Amino acid sequence: MGAYDAIDSLVKRWNLCYERIETGCEVTDSIENLKKQYESANTIYFKSLEKKLGRNWKQQFDQELQTLDSMNWMKIKHEIDSLNTP
């Protein structure tokens, strides 16, 4: 859940269009077809973002995401540790 919260936070801050699609563990042919359609649309969208935000926008976004995700996991670990402390 931490990564999802981090992504949602960044998407809002960066003012990006984003829709998370959760499919579970089983990947069917219809899901594969949707994935191909979304990847094609993403390629076009990412190129427009490159013009708007700069060539390395995706690397910066991914770096911020990794930082936020790590912070969320540290918070969760701290909460678990505090529950396990007598």
Buried (B, 14 or more C-beta within 10 A) or exposed (E): EBEEEBBEBBBEEBEBEEEEEEEEEEEEEEEEEEEEEEEEEEEEBEEEBEEEBEEEBEEEBEEBBEEBBEEBEEEEEEEEEEEEEE
